[in-house]
């Protein structure tokens, strides 16, 4: 078992591998390779705590970037999209677009809210019709995030949080896209049950959505500023939605 090794096929022989053709990635760093993905002419090698980006555009493969404390524990935490490679961990939802790594939830979801939402086996998938990332906080049947989830829209660069994501509290598989483009997973009600994502999950009754902004410093941390007015705009198709505000980290709305 070579936990740091990626085997390479020869040119135009993609189904053949040889012992002498390989790359050792982060040799002896104490981590196992957990997932592999490719985007354009880059190969992303995921380990448990680190992501290695390999440039394979030339005659020699070259280590282009190393992103520490940014890895995944399971292959189900990584998904390929038309916009790049997306993956999730306790620090955020990340996207590699061929040039750089971006945290999609940065400035939109509070760090504590994000990290505390996930169970032992979070999962991610891509819904191509709506161009959305579908995130299950836990693929297991118990513990933190057993039914919760997040949805990210590439079209609006916005997030939605829900506590009714899974078909039931039982464990589910990783998510895959079928030939019809739909997003599928297995499990839930029973081990043999297969579900497809038909509609965007809604928030259940009593669920409170919350947005926490970062501290507003207006480019100058030293001087005290007095914020005299706050305007909130929102669009809602139903009725009975109340919007309230608290400042300075208070929970009294």
Secondary structure, DSSP 8 states (H G I E B T S, - for coil): --TTEEEEEETTEEEEEEEEEEEE-STTSS--EEEEEEETTEEEEEESSEEEEEE-SSSS-EEEEEEET---SSGGGEEEETTEEEEEETTEEEEE-SS-EEETTTTTS-HHHHHHT--SS-EEEEETTTTEEEEES-SSSSSTTSS-EEEEETTTTEEEEES--SSSSS-B---EE-TTS-EEEEBTTSTT-EEE--S-----TT-----------TT-SSS-------------SSS--------TT----
